[in-house]
Amino acid sequence: MRRLSAFILPVLLAACVQVVPGPKGPSRPAASRPAARPPVQKPRPAPSTQPAQPQPASAVAAGVKAGPAVSSLSLGGSDAAAALASFRESCPRVTVRNDASGLTRPADWRAACAAAASWGAKPAAQFFASYFETARIGDGRGFATGYYEPEIAGSRLPVPGYAVPVYAMPGDLVRAKPGDATPTSSGRMPLGRYDAGGSFVPYHDRAAIEQGALSGKGLEIAWVADPIEFFFLQVQGSGRLRAPDGSVMRIGYAGQNGLPYTGIGGVMRDRGLVGSGPGQYSGSMQGIIQYIHDNPRDGAALMRENKSWVFFKELRGDGPLGALGVPVRAHASVAADPRFVPLGAPVWLRLDRREATGLWVAQDTGGAIKGANRFDTFWGSGDQARLTAGGMSGRGEALILVPKGTLARLGVR
């Protein structure tokens, strides 16, 4: 999933569940969540017999059209200023990295980056209007969810009450040698391990790791108190551990076990557990957590449906790092699919969720954030960030801001 150093998973659980939108955050506050109820089982829908449609491999393949002038977007002053600050942080990367979307080249960003460095106190909206033009990718219909940096109870030492290990990357997690396994759809060899007989096999899944497959190998970098909170920190891909003495340890994504990510919100929906009826729960992150607390045995089994396991490393600095290698910022950074959005590019979203409408900067990716016009908005840390991210589901229009001259070079009118 998400990279937030990289906040991989991808993100995101909220990215994988259907949410009933509200004016702010999830539609049902914690105080009004239902008491424990027996789950309602519903039959799964029959699989579709229609062949899957091939997906475009890049923004250029999806189709690029010229959008409206940046000056017509009614950029807010604080919104544009936050985006300019994040764009400035991205400049050392965008001016040297290759763009998988096919939209831009490193040299295209240099004029805007040079101007950003010396822009000073001038209106930030004027900066974007001066150096950028908008592009609509495909149909331009945007969908955005949210993610955040969780903070949970944790400790560097296994003190009483903190028994759930946080593991670093294990040395036996490797890519298969050519000929030992079938390459993935991307052409890379899969991740896994070599067993005692020298055969390449899948790596330990979530259930095996929870049952002690990695115990005694010296991989623990910390311990946390609540396995449910830790599951959601893994979904987010990065977070903060607050120790009993008040000290904080920031951890970020170091790697993943190579097994597919399964959004448990989707599993709940397939089982008829998401909705507003008896025995059903909100599809927001908060609703899913409530279900797991209300149904401990089934909840533990539900979490194990996601066989993916995320390994961590300690992070230094003033914020979690995104896939671009720079800190992601609350209300300014967004995760996107780099095949369709150049990482570092400003993104304009006009959604049916007012709080997510505005200018963002693509600085991250996510395992569930795939396809054109699919985004995951970052809301920072703390209780409000958690509420907003967990209930975020917005649809509307998406535009990519690219350096002026890009569309003419691509032959787009």
Salt bridges, closest charged atoms under 4 A:
GLU89 OE2 - ARG329 NH2 2.87
ASP108 OD1 - ARG105 NH2 3.05
ASP108 OD2 - ARG409 NH2 3.01
ASP139 OD2 - ARG141 NE 2.84
GLU149 OE2 - ARG250 NE 2.72
GLU151 OE1 - ARG240 NH2 3.38
GLU151 OE2 - ARG242 NE 2.63
ASP172 OD2 - LYS217 NZ 3.95
ASP205 OD2 - LYS307 NZ 3.87
GLU210 OE1 - ARG304 NE 2.60
GLU229 OE1 - ARG386 NH1 3.11
ASP270 OD2 - ARG44 NH1 3.37
GLU305 OE2 - ARG271 NH2 2.73
GLU314 OE2 - ARG156 NH2 2.66
GLU314 OE2 - ARG316 NH1 3.36
ASP318 OD2 - ARG329 NH2 3.34
ASP337 OD2 - ARG339 NH2 2.66
GLU355 OE2 - ARG353 NH2 2.93
ASP376 OD2 - ARG2 NH2 2.01
GLU397 OE2 - ARG136 NH2 2.88
GLU397 OE1 - ARG350 NH1 2.64
